[in-house]
Amino acid sequence: MDKLSEYKETVKNILNYYVELDRKTPEPNMEYFLIADDENGQYLWKTIGWEKDKHVDLTTVYIRLKNDKIYIEEDWTEEGIATDLLRAGIPKKDIVLAFHEPSLRKYTEFAVA
């Protein structure tokens, strides 16, 4: 399996694990989704529903595969999805914390782009 295919499977497995955890202890009137677009290398963990009279549409994690790297565009997890990627064997040099301004990425332990 090539690197990009491996990254796609790893990202989907990690996000699916969290979506399934949400589904096991659901909030009333909420639905949890993994949206996977393998062709374009984009992955979202979403929560959609209603809380009282307010519509809820949350993106917990948004990841893009770009230039043979994993770009974490949005991450509202407690430990950070990068931690899960590292545990799965993805090297830091292939993970971009894209939610940080490009000029600040050099101060992280991860790839700048």
Long-range contacts (C-beta under 8 A, 24 or more apart in sequence): 3-68, 3-94, 4-41, 4-65, 4-68, 7-65, 7-70, 7-90, 7-94, 8-38, 8-41, 8-65, 10-85, 10-88, 10-89, 10-90, 11-43, 11-63, 11-65, 11-70, 11-85, 12-36, 12-43, 13-88, 14-81, 14-84, 14-85, 14-88, 15-43, 15-45, 15-61, 15-63, 15-81, 18-45, 18-60, 18-61, 18-77, 19-45, 22-47, 27-51, 30-56, 41-65, 41-66, 64-98, 67-113, 68-94, 69-94, 69-95, 69-96, 69-111, 69-113, 70-94, 70-95, 70-96, 71-96, 71-98, 72-96, 72-97, 72-98, 72-99, 73-98, 73-99, 74-99, 75-99, 82-110
